[in-house]
Amino acid sequence: MAYPTNNKKVIAFVEESAALACPDNIVWIDGSKEQLDALRREACSTGEMMELNQEKLPGCYYHRTAKNDVARVEDRTFICCREKENAGPTNNWMDPKEAYKLCADIARGKMKGRTMYVIPYSMGVVGSPFSKIGIEVTDSIYVVLNMSIMTRVGKECYAQLGADGDFIKGFHAKCDIDQERRYIMHFPEDDTIISVNSGYGGNVLLGKKCFALRIASYLGRQEGWMAEHMLILGVTFPDGRKKYVAAAFPSACGKTNLAMLIPPKHYLEKGYKVETVGDDIAWIRAGKDGRLWAVNPENGFFGVAPGTNEKSNPNALAATRQGTIFTNVALNPEDNTVWWEGLTKQAPAHLIDWLGNEWTPDAGTKAAHPNSRFTAPATGCPCLSEAFNSKEGVPLDAIIFGGRRASTTPLVYESRDWDHGVFVGSIMSSETTAAATGATGVLRHDPMAMKPFCGYHMGDYFAHWIEMGKKVKNPPKIFNVNWFRQDEKGEFLWPGFGDNMRVLEWILKRCENAVDAQETAIGYVPYAKDIDLEGLDYSRETLESILYIDKARWSAEADEIKEFYKQFGDKLPKELSENLAVLKKNCEA
């Protein structure tokens, strides 16, 4: 066989994978339009995908996963390092020898009658000091086509590797889509990911959470950089100054909406502009100028469809209108387009639901799966930053953490310094709802929004954050936001969405020391007068109520944090313990 690369490690990995899975054919993906078009035609001919209305949705296709394969499977996701201690208390662990054997036994011979595709891809712009190369083998055309949207796929990746370069190995086999034998295994010490018995994007697009966060977070610690579950956005001021922000939020906390924020009218009229660098993942390095610089290693958006509409996120919706793969949404047979809950106020009179059944609005079921997805090229986003393809990335002025809290946490506050900011990120949490858990107000901790994605011990991860602050003279300021304060009736007290620009403006002014703040028990909080309410039917009194710091509540919070921290044992950095003690003392003063 003629190989498109002379890298012996790549060739050996492909040959070993083929010897195990026994495919009938091997196809080396080159990233060309001709090859990808041929694969689209093949996928449509077998029913794996369906072409949508090419006039209304040019280049768009539809796919359904198996009914039992619709989301990430955290209980089936493992960190396989040699010492169990190194996986830490927040990860599932399996001995690497056991994990390799288990996966090999499951995948053996499972590509008979199928084709194995070899995908060379780059996380980050090829040739950037941030970028890393991966090779994923898979028996799924759906994976090939999604990876060609989400990452930079092509022969140039082999050129980047050269004859002896290292890469992240990714092995994916659909096998039998058996949920009882579904595993997503990460071997951080071996630069390897294995996924078996799934066809759902979050488990099989191995460049995404598997590589770009779990493996990359481990690599970052070894090499002195950070892989974070963060959006990156740029704000251009009327005078032309640009500021960049990275922000981490757990799910259902408005992350994509902030990444693609459209400012209120009077900001636009003044000349403010907000641009998206990334919506989900940031790789962050220390720059020569004493600041932290960030890139988005991805090339597309893997977004949740339900709730995305012209009002909630017009930029995300616009991004889906060309070159997109829709998964598990509903089909509108009238014009061969797609629909999901929240896309329009009224559902169409007749749809085909995500399971392939006839559906009407009185069916009593959802037409689209709640975790249905769109895989859209970033180039379709109207607010995409010109820095999106920068090899150097963007300098960060601020880092924002946020959760969903009905009370206690104010609309926004600033940490006192870098170490305090790491503390603020480490205590990130959201409150559960009665519908989900049977009890409201139960705190679900998700430090830095990385709990499901950190590839090693989270205590060591916190320590790495502390170390990164020491590497740079001018680290970004760190803030916490909470768009979700509620009144006694459960109504939200802040309008959110585009109006979050008002908070973002205050944050960026603080980064320039252009506005004052009041020191409180938890950090620096705005004076209500310094948050712009122009054009908003909103009282200053309500704003003051969601900036108020209730010391009694925060004292109880400190006790709860102390319990949460116990799981990290002696790996918890002393800087976090010290900041917790300061919080408790401040609340009792």
Protein Blocks (a to p, Z undefined) as FASTA:
>chain_A
ZZfbfbfklmmmmmmmmmmnopabdcddehiaklmmmmmmmmmmnomaccddfklmghia
cddddfklcbccfklcccddfblklnojmbccddfklmmmmmmmmmgoplgoiacddddd
dedjehiakbccdddddfbfklmmmmmmmpccdjklmmmnommbccddddddfklopakl
gccdddfknopacdehiabfklmmmmlmmmmmmmmmmmmmmnopacddddddddddfkop
acdddddddehiopmmmmmoccdfklmmnopacddfbfkbccddddfkopacdddfbfbd
cddfehpafklommlmmmmmgopacehiacdfknopaddehkambdcfbdcdfkopacdf
klopafbdfkbccdddfklpmkbcfklmpcnbpadfbdcdddddfbhpafbdcdfblmlm
mmmmmmgccdddfklnopghiacddehhlmmmccbdfklmmmmmmmmmmmpmbdcddddd
dfkbccfkopafbeglmllmmmmmmmmmmmnopaccdddfkbccddfklpcfehiacdfk
lmmmmmcccfklmmmmmmmmmmmmmmnmmmlcfklmmmmmmmmmmmmZZ
